[in-house]
């Protein structure tokens, strides 16, 4: 036991004073800005909750159209699935039917949309110009995975790759989920 204490003391005596004086707190700290990350901005949905059935919603195409344009203008890029959920919330509907989805799609036919390789996912934009060279991903949205535009998921993967020298494929699948704050715990992009 004493031999160990003696060896520790002799080891400490061999360390130069320069090394003993080194402290991480002396180092300057530089915070790196992430230019790809943006806060998610929610559209202000009407406080007035409509208590209506799907048929009643479809009888007000002008009002629904204004709501859709407002949502897309603020939350773009936005997937068709999230857009449907926003309208369901405004009109206090429990579930959307394919008829309601067709109705919504017909109201926003003039707005720009990208259809990417995933057939069921359509991304809506107010104008095509906004979609060109879109490099951002949005955080703190608590969206479901199917409500995140594939473009944002690809941007998170690109950002993660640029920050890493090397990364395992399984880890790459996990990183974007954390960057965009996916709602469900065991979801992979």
Secondary structure, DSSP 8 states (H G I E B T S, - for coil): -HHHHHHHHHHHHHS-HHHHH--GGGS-------TTEEE-------SS-----HHHHHT-HHHHHHHHHHHHHHH-SEEHHHHHHHHHHHTT-S---HHHHHHHHHHTTTSEEEE-SSTT-EEEES-HHHHTT---EEES----GGGS-HHHHHHHHHHHHHH-SS--HHHHHHHHHHHTT-SSTT---
